[in-house]
């Protein structure tokens, strides 16, 4: 957990996403397994079973004007096949359902297995009517449910023997038995099957009679071509079929006339059929719509309305079912629980250093500048911790320097003020006469106070960026000579040799007074810390685009640990600091500000007992001396 916070959040997001994917895969696998298991449990004969269920319910729809009483048939089919059978209307309202009887889930499969619509698709009895008056031809197996004919022509085929009355069924039975006997007498195998309200079926072996005459010819769309064994009455339409056919033909003609579509009317065996005028041409969509709509409307009063058929307990996992919602909710709860555990664990690791930073910041607000935070790693939070510790360290140092500065300023002011006050009190009491010597001593103490106040003022102006500069082109070599001349008396009084080392004219745009002040501070320090008989050299030389102004002494030197703090305010090198000379302790700090105001830098090098060198780097050209104030700081 010491990598980037961004990487950690990315990893966390990927972990949550992975958990969601795994959960989704579990749901999909579970639901698919259920579906596959259901399919495995279903053998090859399942299609035949479902076909039988569909056919029987289609029979019921074609033989009844409503679904009332279908519950008995639904439960019978469910008991015989072991399949859950459910019927709903177009709106999804239940008509009949065997789920409770089989102990299956009350939830319906998401997709119906089929739609039973006797008006548009024909029921089982209507389909069997296409075998033409109950006659079927068996080739390899009995033909009990041949395919339905096309939607046109209107009339004829789809319900020729539909709606037979009991008397009509008995008459057809007798005719079928007579035909079977005739075929058998000619050496052709023929049987008659009948049952319930279904038309009797004459089953005849496809073949020829012993004398080589074909029994009959048959196609799915044509009527049986009877020979002497097949009486005409066996192929006669039922009274109900004639009634429905007449209604269908009337509706079709009305629709086609309104649409301006041509047609021709054909009649056969008491039934009418509306045909396109030219069968070789493609039939228009208007013709097809009229014929199908007419048939549906003609059948509507006699058949049950359309219904959706559902088979089996469930076909697919439905997430919106009760079971699906519970399973999805449980899975989502598991994913959220895992994500919460991961987030809590990871979040605590992420929040811990932030809480530590907050606590340390509060301690610093309460004045504890020594507050720090433990840091581990190299990520963004670790870098924030390092930055906070560095800031706290800087604040602590500045606070320490501020306190030391106040103490030092008070001490520096106290000494001359005490001397002045002491001399004045003594003069007032008559102990010390107020003579020229006393006045000179008081003026010297006053000068020290003035020098300290001036240094403090310069430092305050530099800190506020208000240290005014007056740049002009000046010869730095000349400036160095002026500084040496000004400090030579003090150097001679201390027994020190002060010289200047220049290499010709060194023009630069500077504030000569401020540069003299900076060099003067360095020379004063050098004289202060150089023993009797030593040397101090002020040098000026060109180095690339810069001028180097150096002050080198042969004094006691500075230890390496003190070099980084030389330009701090009131920083003391205890073993070499001398207060007898009256220094304010601000000279080097002021010098640093003056140099930086000229876009320069200052540095120091030293070795103990081998002297020190202070070097000022100034740009050779800092801008024009005419106009403006480019060095204002």
MARGU-53823 format. One record per residue (C-alpha): residue in three letters; x, y, z negated. Coordinates in nm, 2 decimals. Layout:
BEGIN
PT   rest       c1       c2       c3
PT    ALA        X        Y        Z
...
***
This chain:
BEGIN
PT   rest       c1       c2       c3
PT    UNK     0.00     0.00     0.00
PT    UNK     0.30     0.23     0.05
PT    UNK     0.23     0.30     0.42
PT    UNK     0.05     0.60     0.57
PT    UNK    -0.29     0.69     0.43
PT    UNK    -0.42     0.70     0.78
PT    UNK    -0.30     0.35     0.84
PT    UNK    -0.46     0.23     0.52
PT    UNK    -0.79     0.38     0.61
PT    UNK    -0.77     0.23     0.96
PT    UNK    -0.69    -0.11     0.81
PT    UNK    -0.98    -0.07     0.57
PT    UNK    -1.22     0.02     0.85
PT    UNK    -1.10    -0.28     1.05
PT    UNK    -1.14    -0.51     0.75
PT    UNK    -1.51    -0.39     0.70
PT    UNK    -1.57    -0.43     1.08
PT    UNK    -1.42    -0.78     1.07
PT    UNK    -1.65    -0.87     0.78
PT    UNK    -1.95    -0.74     0.97
PT    UNK    -1.84    -0.94     1.28
PT    UNK    -1.80    -1.26     1.07
PT    UNK    -2.14    -1.20     0.91
PT    UNK    -2.30    -1.16     1.25
PT    UNK    -2.12    -1.47     1.38
PT    UNK    -2.26    -1.66     1.08
PT    UNK    -2.61    -1.55     1.15
PT    UNK    -2.58    -1.63     1.52
PT    UNK    -2.42    -1.97     1.45
PT    UNK    -2.69    -2.05     1.20
PT    UNK    -2.98    -1.95     1.42
PT    UNK    -2.82    -2.12     1.73
PT    UNK    -2.76    -2.44     1.53
PT    UNK    -3.12    -2.44     1.43
PT    UNK    -3.23    -2.40     1.79
PT    UNK    -2.98    -2.66     1.91
PT    UNK    -3.09    -2.90     1.64
PT    UNK    -3.45    -2.85     1.75
PT    UNK    -3.35    -2.92     2.11
PT    UNK    -3.15    -3.23     2.01
PT    UNK    -3.45    -3.36     1.82
PT    UNK    -3.65    -3.33     2.14
PT    UNK    -3.60    -3.62     2.38
PT    UNK    -3.65    -3.63     2.76
PT    UNK    -4.02    -3.70     2.72
PT    UNK    -4.08    -3.37     2.55
PT    UNK    -4.14    -3.20     2.88
PT    UNK    -4.41    -3.45     2.96
PT    UNK    -4.56    -3.40     2.61
PT    UNK    -4.57    -3.02     2.66
PT    UNK    -4.72    -3.06     3.01
PT    UNK    -4.99    -3.28     2.87
PT    UNK    -5.07    -3.02     2.60
PT    UNK    -5.08    -2.75     2.86
PT    UNK    -5.30    -2.95     3.09
PT    UNK    -5.55    -3.05     2.82
PT    UNK    -5.59    -2.70     2.70
PT    UNK    -5.62    -2.58     3.05
PT    UNK    -5.90    -2.83     3.10
PT    UNK    -6.07    -2.69     2.79
PT    UNK    -6.04    -2.34     2.92
PT    UNK    -6.19    -2.43     3.26
PT    UNK    -6.48    -2.62     3.11
PT    UNK    -6.58    -2.37     2.84
PT    UNK    -6.67    -2.00     2.86
PT    UNK    -6.48    -1.93     2.53
PT    UNK    -6.22    -2.08     2.30
PT    UNK    -6.48    -2.16     2.03
PT    UNK    -6.43    -2.51     1.90
PT    UNK    -6.08    -2.55     2.04
PT    UNK    -5.94    -2.61     1.69
PT    UNK    -6.04    -2.98     1.70
PT    UNK    -5.84    -3.03     2.03
PT    UNK    -5.54    -2.83     1.90
PT    UNK    -5.52    -3.04     1.58
PT    UNK    -5.57    -3.36     1.78
PT    UNK    -5.28    -3.27     2.02
PT    UNK    -5.06    -3.18     1.73
PT    UNK    -5.13    -3.50     1.55
PT    UNK    -5.07    -3.72     1.86
PT    UNK    -4.75    -3.54     1.98
PT    UNK    -4.60    -3.41     1.66
PT    UNK    -4.57    -3.07     1.81
PT    UNK    -4.68    -2.75     1.65
PT    UNK    -4.95    -2.60     1.88
PT    UNK    -5.08    -2.25     1.85
PT    UNK    -5.31    -2.03     2.06
PT    UNK    -5.34    -1.65     2.04
PT    UNK    -5.53    -1.40     2.25
PT    UNK    -5.36    -1.13     2.46
PT    UNK    -5.34    -0.90     2.15
PT    UNK    -5.16    -1.17     1.94
PT    UNK    -5.46    -1.26     1.72
PT    UNK    -5.47    -1.63     1.63
PT    UNK    -5.72    -1.85     1.80
PT    UNK    -5.60    -2.18     1.67
PT    UNK    -5.28    -2.31     1.50
PT    UNK    -5.17    -2.65     1.37
PT    UNK    -4.88    -2.51     1.17
PT    UNK    -5.05    -2.58     0.83
PT    UNK    -5.13    -2.93     0.92
PT    UNK    -4.77    -3.01     1.02
PT    UNK    -4.62    -2.81     0.73
PT    UNK    -4.44    -2.58     0.97
PT    UNK    -4.35    -2.22     0.92
PT    UNK    -4.64    -1.99     0.99
PT    UNK    -4.42    -1.76     1.19
PT    UNK    -4.47    -1.79     1.56
PT    UNK    -4.18    -1.83     1.81
PT    UNK    -4.07    -1.51     1.96
PT    UNK    -4.17    -1.61     2.31
PT    UNK    -4.48    -1.81     2.42
PT    UNK    -4.42    -2.13     2.60
PT    UNK    -4.69    -2.05     2.86
PT    UNK    -5.00    -1.85     2.93
PT    UNK    -5.33    -2.03     2.99
PT    UNK    -5.55    -1.83     3.23
PT    UNK    -5.82    -2.04     3.40
PT    UNK    -5.93    -1.75     3.60
PT    UNK    -5.60    -1.67     3.77
PT    UNK    -5.41    -2.00     3.75
PT    UNK    -5.69    -2.26     3.73
PT    UNK    -5.75    -2.51     3.46
PT    UNK    -5.68    -2.88     3.46
PT    UNK    -6.02    -2.96     3.59
PT    UNK    -5.98    -2.71     3.87
PT    UNK    -5.64    -2.85     3.96
PT    UNK    -5.78    -3.20     3.97
PT    UNK    -6.06    -3.07     4.19
PT    UNK    -5.79    -3.01     4.46
PT    UNK    -5.77    -3.39     4.49
PT    UNK    -6.09    -3.32     4.68
PT    UNK    -6.41    -3.46     4.52
PT    UNK    -6.22    -3.67     4.27
PT    UNK    -6.04    -3.88     4.53
PT    UNK    -5.66    -3.92     4.49
PT    UNK    -5.41    -4.12     4.69
PT    UNK    -5.14    -4.31     4.50
PT    UNK    -4.81    -4.36     4.67
PT    UNK    -4.56    -4.45     4.40
PT    UNK    -4.78    -4.34     4.11
PT    UNK    -5.13    -4.21     4.07
PT    UNK    -5.18    -3.85     4.16
PT    UNK    -5.37    -3.70     3.87
PT    UNK    -5.27    -3.33     3.87
PT    UNK    -5.16    -3.22     4.22
PT    UNK    -5.02    -2.87     4.27
PT    UNK    -5.25    -2.57     4.31
PT    UNK    -5.31    -2.43     4.65
PT    UNK    -5.23    -2.07     4.76
PT    UNK    -5.44    -1.78     4.64
PT    UNK    -5.61    -1.77     4.97
PT    UNK    -5.83    -1.85     5.15
PT    UNK    -6.11    -1.76     4.92
PT    UNK    -6.35    -2.05     4.87
PT    UNK    -6.31    -2.42     4.94
PT    UNK    -6.04    -2.61     4.75
PT    UNK    -5.98    -2.50     4.39
PT    UNK    -6.32    -2.59     4.24
PT    UNK    -6.50    -2.82     4.49
PT    UNK    -6.58    -3.08     4.23
PT    UNK    -6.57    -2.85     3.94
PT    UNK    -6.86    -2.83     3.69
PT    UNK    -7.02    -3.17     3.78
PT    UNK    -7.34    -3.24     3.58
PT    UNK    -7.39    -3.58     3.41
PT    UNK    -7.62    -3.69     3.70
PT    UNK    -7.36    -3.58     3.96
PT    UNK    -7.09    -3.77     3.77
PT    UNK    -7.30    -4.09     3.77
PT    UNK    -7.37    -4.05     4.14
PT    UNK    -7.00    -4.00     4.22
PT    UNK    -6.92    -4.31     4.01
PT    UNK    -7.14    -4.52     4.22
PT    UNK    -7.01    -4.38     4.55
PT    UNK    -6.64    -4.43     4.43
PT    UNK    -6.72    -4.80     4.33
PT    UNK    -6.87    -4.86     4.67
PT    UNK    -6.57    -4.71     4.85
PT    UNK    -6.33    -4.92     4.63
PT    UNK    -6.52    -5.23     4.72
PT    UNK    -6.50    -5.15     5.09
PT    UNK    -6.12    -5.10     5.07
PT    UNK    -6.07    -5.42     4.88
PT    UNK    -6.28    -5.60     5.14
PT    UNK    -6.03    -5.47     5.40
PT    UNK    -5.74    -5.60     5.20
PT    UNK    -5.63    -5.27     5.05
PT    UNK    -5.58    -5.23     4.68
PT    UNK    -5.83    -4.98     4.54
PT    UNK    -5.95    -4.90     4.18
PT    UNK    -6.17    -4.64     4.02
PT    UNK    -6.09    -4.46     3.70
PT    UNK    -6.32    -4.23     3.51
PT    UNK    -6.35    -4.08     3.17
PT    UNK    -6.55    -3.82     2.98
PT    UNK    -6.66    -3.53     3.18
PT    UNK    -6.39    -3.57     3.45
PT    UNK    -6.48    -3.67     3.80
PT    UNK    -6.41    -4.04     3.88
PT    UNK    -6.08    -4.10     4.07
PT    UNK    -6.05    -4.35     4.35
PT    UNK    -5.70    -4.49     4.35
PT    UNK    -5.61    -4.64     4.69
PT    UNK    -5.27    -4.79     4.79
PT    UNK    -5.12    -4.58     5.06
PT    UNK    -5.09    -4.80     5.37
PT    UNK    -5.27    -4.96     5.65
PT    UNK    -5.55    -5.22     5.68
PT    UNK    -5.46    -5.57     5.81
PT    UNK    -5.59    -5.47     6.15
PT    UNK    -5.33    -5.18     6.16
PT    UNK    -5.59    -4.89     6.11
PT    UNK    -5.47    -4.62     5.87
PT    UNK    -5.68    -4.59     5.55
PT    UNK    -5.67    -4.21     5.54
PT    UNK    -5.44    -3.91     5.58
PT    UNK    -5.39    -3.67     5.28
PT    UNK    -5.20    -3.36     5.20
PT    UNK    -5.21    -3.13     4.89
PT    UNK    -5.40    -2.86     5.08
PT    UNK    -5.63    -3.07     5.30
PT    UNK    -5.94    -3.27     5.23
PT    UNK    -5.94    -3.65     5.26
PT    UNK    -6.02    -3.76     5.61
PT    UNK    -6.28    -4.03     5.53
PT    UNK    -6.32    -4.34     5.73
PT    UNK    -6.61    -4.59     5.71
PT    UNK    -6.52    -4.68     5.35
PT    UNK    -6.54    -4.33     5.21
PT    UNK    -6.90    -4.20     5.19
PT    UNK    -6.96    -3.83     5.26
PT    UNK    -7.12    -3.77     4.93
PT    UNK    -6.80    -3.85     4.74
PT    UNK    -6.65    -3.53     4.88
PT    UNK    -6.96    -3.31     4.83
PT    UNK    -6.92    -2.99     4.62
PT    UNK    -7.10    -2.96     4.28
PT    UNK    -7.39    -2.73     4.24
PT    UNK    -7.19    -2.51     4.01
PT    UNK    -6.90    -2.50     4.26
PT    UNK    -7.14    -2.39     4.53
PT    UNK    -7.26    -2.11     4.30
PT    UNK    -6.92    -1.99     4.20
PT    UNK    -6.80    -2.02     4.56
PT    UNK    -7.08    -1.80     4.69
PT    UNK    -7.00    -1.53     4.42
PT    UNK    -6.63    -1.54     4.51
PT    UNK    -6.69    -1.51     4.89
PT    UNK    -6.93    -1.22     4.83
PT    UNK    -6.68    -1.03     4.61
PT    UNK    -6.40    -1.10     4.86
PT    UNK    -6.60    -0.96     5.15
PT    UNK    -6.70    -0.65     4.95
PT    UNK    -6.33    -0.58     4.85
PT    UNK    -6.19    -0.64     5.20
PT    UNK    -6.46    -0.41     5.36
PT    UNK    -6.38    -0.14     5.12
PT    UNK    -6.00    -0.17     5.19
PT    UNK    -6.06    -0.18     5.57
PT    UNK    -5.90    -0.52     5.60
PT    UNK    -6.01    -0.76     5.88
PT    UNK    -6.12    -1.11     5.80
PT    UNK    -6.32    -1.41     5.92
PT    UNK    -6.57    -1.62     5.73
PT    UNK    -6.56    -2.00     5.76
PT    UNK    -6.80    -2.26     5.61
PT    UNK    -6.75    -2.63     5.54
PT    UNK    -6.95    -2.88     5.34
PT    UNK    -7.17    -2.60     5.19
PT    UNK    -6.87    -2.39     5.08
PT    UNK    -6.75    -2.07     5.23
PT    UNK    -6.39    -1.94     5.28
PT    UNK    -6.27    -1.59     5.37
PT    UNK    -5.97    -1.63     5.61
PT    UNK    -5.73    -1.38     5.77
PT    UNK    -5.81    -1.32     6.13
PT    UNK    -5.46    -1.43     6.24
PT    UNK    -5.29    -1.70     6.03
PT    UNK    -4.97    -1.66     6.23
PT    UNK    -4.91    -1.31     6.09
PT    UNK    -4.81    -1.21     5.74
PT    UNK    -5.10    -1.15     5.52
PT    UNK    -5.12    -0.80     5.37
PT    UNK    -5.10    -0.74     5.00
PT    UNK    -5.45    -0.59     5.00
PT    UNK    -5.59    -0.91     5.14
PT    UNK    -5.41    -1.12     4.87
PT    UNK    -5.52    -0.88     4.59
PT    UNK    -5.89    -0.90     4.71
PT    UNK    -5.90    -1.28     4.73
PT    UNK    -5.73    -1.34     4.39
PT    UNK    -5.93    -1.07     4.21
PT    UNK    -6.26    -1.20     4.36
PT    UNK    -6.18    -1.56     4.24
PT    UNK    -6.08    -1.43     3.89
PT    UNK    -6.40    -1.23     3.86
PT    UNK    -6.62    -1.52     3.99
PT    UNK    -6.47    -1.76     3.74
PT    UNK    -6.47    -1.52     3.44
PT    UNK    -6.82    -1.61     3.32
PT    UNK    -6.75    -1.98     3.32
PT    UNK    -6.40    -2.01     3.18
PT    UNK    -6.23    -1.91     2.86
PT    UNK    -6.03    -1.58     2.85
PT    UNK    -5.65    -1.59     2.89
PT    UNK    -5.45    -1.71     2.59
PT    UNK    -5.09    -1.75     2.50
PT    UNK    -4.96    -2.10     2.41
PT    UNK    -4.69    -2.15     2.15
PT    UNK    -4.52    -2.48     2.10
PT    UNK    -4.28    -2.60     1.83
PT    UNK    -4.20    -2.43     1.50
PT    UNK    -3.98    -2.16     1.64
PT    UNK    -3.78    -2.11     1.96
PT    UNK    -3.52    -1.86     1.85
PT    UNK    -3.41    -1.68     1.54
PT    UNK    -3.63    -1.37     1.50
PT    UNK    -3.47    -1.10     1.29
PT    UNK    -3.80    -0.93     1.25
PT    UNK    -3.98    -1.23     1.10
PT    UNK    -4.01    -1.27     0.73
PT    UNK    -3.74    -1.54     0.72
PT    UNK    -3.53    -1.34     0.96
PT    UNK    -3.56    -1.02     0.75
PT    UNK    -3.47    -1.20     0.43
PT    UNK    -3.17    -1.37     0.59
PT    UNK    -3.05    -1.05     0.75
PT    UNK    -3.09    -0.86     0.42
PT    UNK    -2.90    -1.13     0.23
PT    UNK    -2.62    -1.12     0.49
PT    UNK    -2.61    -0.74     0.48
PT    UNK    -2.60    -0.74     0.10
PT    UNK    -2.30    -0.98     0.12
PT    UNK    -2.12    -0.76     0.37
PT    UNK    -2.19    -0.45     0.15
PT    UNK    -2.07    -0.63    -0.16
PT    UNK    -1.75    -0.73     0.01
PT    UNK    -1.70    -0.38     0.15
PT    UNK    -1.77    -0.23    -0.20
PT    UNK    -1.51    -0.46    -0.37
PT    UNK    -1.25    -0.37    -0.10
PT    UNK    -1.33     0.00    -0.13
PT    UNK    -1.32     0.00    -0.50
PT    UNK    -0.99    -0.18    -0.51
PT    UNK    -0.83     0.03    -0.23
PT    UNK    -1.00     0.35    -0.35
PT    UNK    -0.86     0.32    -0.70
PT    UNK    -0.51     0.28    -0.54
PT    UNK    -0.57     0.59    -0.33
PT    UNK    -0.73     0.80    -0.61
PT    UNK    -0.48     0.72    -0.88
PT    UNK    -0.20     0.95    -0.76
PT    UNK    -0.46     1.22    -0.69
PT    UNK    -0.59     1.20    -1.04
PT    UNK    -0.23     1.22    -1.17
PT    UNK    -0.18     1.53    -0.96
PT    UNK    -0.50     1.68    -1.09
PT    UNK    -0.40     1.62    -1.45
PT    UNK    -0.05     1.76    -1.40
PT    UNK    -0.20     2.07    -1.23
PT    UNK    -0.43     2.12    -1.53
PT    UNK    -0.14     2.09    -1.77
PT    UNK     0.05     2.35    -1.57
PT    UNK    -0.26     2.58    -1.59
PT    UNK    -0.25     2.54    -1.97
PT    UNK     0.11     2.65    -1.97
PT    UNK     0.30     2.31    -1.96
PT    UNK     0.54     2.39    -1.68
PT    UNK     0.73     2.07    -1.75
PT    UNK     0.44     1.86    -1.61
PT    UNK     0.54     1.62    -1.34
PT    UNK     0.38     1.33    -1.16
PT    UNK     0.53     0.98    -1.10
PT    UNK     0.59     0.92    -0.72
PT    UNK     0.63     0.59    -0.54
PT    UNK     0.64     0.52    -0.17
PT    UNK     0.68     0.75     0.14
PT    UNK     0.32     0.81     0.25
PT    UNK     0.13     1.14     0.26
PT    UNK     0.03     1.11    -0.10
PT    UNK     0.39     1.05    -0.20
PT    UNK     0.50     1.35    -0.01
PT    UNK     0.23     1.56    -0.18
PT    UNK     0.36     1.43    -0.51
PT    UNK     0.72     1.53    -0.43
PT    UNK     0.60     1.87    -0.31
PT    UNK     0.41     1.92    -0.64
PT    UNK     0.71     1.82    -0.85
PT    UNK     0.93     2.06    -0.65
PT    UNK     0.67     2.34    -0.69
PT    UNK     0.65     2.27    -1.07
PT    UNK     1.03     2.26    -1.09
PT    UNK     1.05     2.60    -0.91
PT    UNK     0.78     2.75    -1.13
PT    UNK     0.96     2.62    -1.44
PT    UNK     1.29     2.77    -1.32
PT    UNK     1.13     3.10    -1.24
PT    UNK     0.95     3.11    -1.57
PT    UNK     1.28     3.04    -1.74
PT    UNK     1.45     3.30    -1.54
PT    UNK     1.17     3.55    -1.61
PT    UNK     1.21     3.49    -1.98
PT    UNK     1.58     3.51    -1.96
PT    UNK     1.55     3.83    -1.75
PT    UNK     1.33     3.99    -2.01
PT    UNK     1.57     3.89    -2.28
PT    UNK     1.87     4.01    -2.09
PT    UNK     1.71     4.34    -1.99
PT    UNK     1.61     4.40    -2.35
PT    UNK     1.97     4.31    -2.46
PT    UNK     2.13     4.53    -2.19
PT    UNK     1.91     4.82    -2.29
PT    UNK     1.94     4.77    -2.66
PT    UNK     2.32     4.81    -2.67
PT    UNK     2.35     5.15    -2.51
PT    UNK     2.03     5.27    -2.68
PT    UNK     2.16     5.16    -3.02
PT    UNK     2.49     5.33    -2.96
PT    UNK     2.32     5.66    -2.85
PT    UNK     2.08     5.64    -3.15
PT    UNK     2.37     5.57    -3.39
PT    UNK     2.58     5.86    -3.27
PT    UNK     2.28     6.10    -3.28
PT    UNK     2.18     5.99    -3.63
PT    UNK     2.54     6.02    -3.75
PT    UNK     2.56     6.36    -3.60
PT    UNK     2.23     6.47    -3.76
PT    UNK     2.35     6.35    -4.10
PT    UNK     2.68     6.54    -4.05
PT    UNK     2.89     6.22    -4.06
PT    UNK     3.01     6.27    -3.70
PT    UNK     3.06     6.61    -3.56
PT    UNK     2.88     6.68    -3.23
PT    UNK     3.20     6.76    -3.03
PT    UNK     3.31     6.71    -2.67
PT    UNK     3.43     6.36    -2.73
PT    UNK     3.09     6.25    -2.88
PT    UNK     2.90     6.41    -2.59
PT    UNK     3.13     6.22    -2.34
PT    UNK     3.06     5.90    -2.52
PT    UNK     2.68     5.96    -2.51
PT    UNK     2.70     6.05    -2.14
PT    UNK     2.88     5.72    -2.08
PT    UNK     2.61     5.52    -2.26
PT    UNK     2.34     5.71    -2.07
PT    UNK     2.52     5.63    -1.74
PT    UNK     2.50     5.26    -1.83
PT    UNK     2.13     5.29    -1.89
PT    UNK     2.08     5.48    -1.57
PT    UNK     2.28     5.21    -1.38
PT    UNK     2.07     4.93    -1.53
PT    UNK     1.74     5.11    -1.45
PT    UNK     1.86     5.18    -1.09
PT    UNK     1.95     4.81    -1.05
PT    UNK     1.61     4.70    -1.18
PT    UNK     1.44     4.95    -0.95
PT    UNK     1.63     4.82    -0.65
PT    UNK     1.54     4.47    -0.74
PT    UNK     1.17     4.55    -0.77
PT    UNK     1.17     4.73    -0.44
PT    UNK     1.34     4.43    -0.27
PT    UNK     1.09     4.19    -0.42
PT    UNK     0.80     4.40    -0.29
PT    UNK     0.96     4.44     0.05
PT    UNK     0.98     4.81     0.01
PT    UNK     1.35     4.86     0.01
PT    UNK     1.40     5.14     0.26
PT    UNK     1.69     5.12     0.50
PT    UNK     1.84     5.40     0.72
PT    UNK     2.02     5.21     1.00
PT    UNK     2.28     5.37     1.22
PT    UNK     2.58     5.26     1.41
PT    UNK     2.86     5.24     1.16
PT    UNK     3.22     5.11     1.16
PT    UNK     3.23     4.83     0.90
PT    UNK     3.61     4.87     0.87
PT    UNK     3.56     5.23     0.77
PT    UNK     3.29     5.12     0.52
PT    UNK     3.53     4.87     0.37
PT    UNK     3.80     5.13     0.33
PT    UNK     3.55     5.36     0.15
PT    UNK     3.46     5.08    -0.10
PT    UNK     3.83     5.01    -0.17
PT    UNK     3.90     5.38    -0.22
PT    UNK     3.61     5.42    -0.46
PT    UNK     3.71     5.11    -0.68
PT    UNK     4.09     5.15    -0.67
PT    UNK     4.10     5.36    -0.99
PT    UNK     3.91     5.09    -1.18
PT    UNK     4.13     4.82    -1.03
PT    UNK     4.45     5.01    -1.12
PT    UNK     4.32     5.06    -1.48
PT    UNK     4.27     4.68    -1.50
PT    UNK     4.62     4.61    -1.36
PT    UNK     4.47     4.46    -1.03
PT    UNK     4.58     4.53    -0.68
PT    UNK     4.29     4.62    -0.45
PT    UNK     4.35     4.63    -0.07
PT    UNK     4.15     4.63     0.25
PT    UNK     4.23     4.39     0.54
PT    UNK     4.07     4.50     0.87
PT    UNK     4.14     4.43     1.24
PT    UNK     4.03     4.74     1.41
PT    UNK     3.70     4.91     1.47
PT    UNK     3.39     4.69     1.38
PT    UNK     3.08     4.88     1.50
PT    UNK     2.74     4.75     1.38
PT    UNK     2.39     4.90     1.32
PT    UNK     2.36     4.91     0.94
PT    UNK     2.26     5.13     0.65
PT    UNK     2.62     5.23     0.54
PT    UNK     2.51     5.32     0.19
PT    UNK     2.34     4.98     0.13
PT    UNK     2.64     4.80     0.27
PT    UNK     2.88     5.00     0.05
PT    UNK     2.65     4.91    -0.25
PT    UNK     2.66     4.54    -0.16
PT    UNK     3.04     4.54    -0.11
PT    UNK     3.08     4.75    -0.42
PT    UNK     2.89     4.50    -0.63
PT    UNK     3.12     4.22    -0.50
PT    UNK     3.44     4.42    -0.57
PT    UNK     3.32     4.51    -0.92
PT    UNK     3.26     4.15    -1.00
PT    UNK     3.60     4.05    -0.86
PT    UNK     3.77     4.31    -1.07
PT    UNK     3.57     4.20    -1.38
PT    UNK     3.68     3.84    -1.35
PT    UNK     4.03     3.88    -1.22
PT    UNK     4.31     3.88    -1.49
PT    UNK     4.58     4.15    -1.51
PT    UNK     4.83     4.12    -1.23
PT    UNK     4.58     3.97    -0.99
PT    UNK     4.47     4.07    -0.64
PT    UNK     4.14     4.16    -0.47
PT    UNK     4.12     4.18    -0.09
PT    UNK     3.83     4.33     0.10
PT    UNK     3.83     4.19     0.46
PT    UNK     3.64     4.27     0.79
PT    UNK     3.67     4.05     1.10
PT    UNK     3.47     3.94     1.40
PT    UNK     3.34     3.58     1.43
PT    UNK     3.14     3.52     1.75
PT    UNK     2.82     3.73     1.73
PT    UNK     2.87     3.81     1.36
PT    UNK     3.10     4.02     1.14
PT    UNK     3.24     3.86     0.83
PT    UNK     3.29     4.09     0.53
PT    UNK     3.48     3.90     0.26
PT    UNK     3.59     3.99    -0.10
PT    UNK     3.86     3.75    -0.21
PT    UNK     4.01     3.75    -0.56
PT    UNK     4.27     3.55    -0.75
PT    UNK     4.07     3.53    -1.06
PT    UNK     3.96     3.24    -1.28
PT    UNK     3.73     3.09    -1.02
PT    UNK     3.38     2.94    -1.06
PT    UNK     3.29     2.57    -1.13
PT    UNK     3.10     2.39    -0.85
PT    UNK     2.79     2.34    -1.06
PT    UNK     2.75     2.72    -1.09
PT    UNK     2.79     2.81    -0.73
PT    UNK     2.42     2.75    -0.62
PT    UNK     2.29     2.98    -0.90
PT    UNK     2.53     3.28    -0.86
PT    UNK     2.28     3.50    -0.69
PT    UNK     2.00     3.43    -0.95
PT    UNK     1.91     3.72    -1.17
PT    UNK     2.10     3.73    -1.50
PT    UNK     2.25     3.39    -1.43
PT    UNK     2.55     3.35    -1.66
PT    UNK     2.87     3.16    -1.63
PT    UNK     2.93     3.16    -2.00
PT    UNK     3.30     3.08    -2.00
PT    UNK     3.39     3.38    -1.78
PT    UNK     3.11     3.64    -1.83
PT    UNK     3.24     3.95    -2.00
PT    UNK     3.00     4.21    -2.13
PT    UNK     3.26     4.46    -2.23
PT    UNK     3.26     4.59    -1.88
PT    UNK     2.90     4.69    -1.89
PT    UNK     2.76     4.48    -1.60
PT    UNK     2.38     4.45    -1.57
PT    UNK     2.38     4.09    -1.45
PT    UNK     2.18     4.19    -1.15
PT    UNK     2.45     4.29    -0.91
PT    UNK     2.48     3.97    -0.71
PT    UNK     2.10     3.93    -0.69
PT    UNK     2.07     4.29    -0.55
PT    UNK     2.36     4.22    -0.31
PT    UNK     2.17     3.91    -0.17
PT    UNK     1.86     4.12    -0.11
PT    UNK     2.06     4.40     0.06
PT    UNK     2.24     4.15     0.29
PT    UNK     1.91     3.98     0.38
PT    UNK     1.75     4.32     0.46
PT    UNK     2.02     4.35     0.73
PT    UNK     1.92     4.00     0.87
PT    UNK     2.24     3.86     0.72
PT    UNK     2.35     3.59     0.48
PT    UNK     2.59     3.57     0.18
PT    UNK     2.77     3.27     0.04
PT    UNK     3.04     3.20    -0.21
PT    UNK     3.33     2.95    -0.23
PT    UNK     3.56     2.90    -0.53
PT    UNK     3.79     2.67    -0.71
PT    UNK     3.85     2.69    -1.08
PT    UNK     4.18     2.88    -1.15
PT    UNK     4.23     2.95    -0.78
PT    UNK     4.00     3.25    -0.73
PT    UNK     3.68     3.30    -0.54
PT    UNK     3.57     3.43    -0.20
PT    UNK     3.23     3.60    -0.13
PT    UNK     3.14     3.62     0.24
PT    UNK     2.88     3.84     0.40
PT    UNK     2.76     3.74     0.76
PT    UNK     2.62     4.04     0.95
PT    UNK     2.49     4.05     1.31
PT    UNK     2.72     4.26     1.53
PT    UNK     2.41     4.42     1.69
PT    UNK     2.09     4.46     1.50
PT    UNK     1.91     4.70     1.72
PT    UNK     1.93     5.07     1.82
PT    UNK     1.99     5.34     1.56
PT    UNK     1.76     5.57     1.75
PT    UNK     1.40     5.58     1.65
PT    UNK     1.21     5.35     1.41
PT    UNK     1.34     5.18     1.11
PT    UNK     1.42     4.82     1.22
PT    UNK     1.59     4.73     0.89
PT    UNK     1.31     4.84     0.66
PT    UNK     1.26     4.55     0.42
***
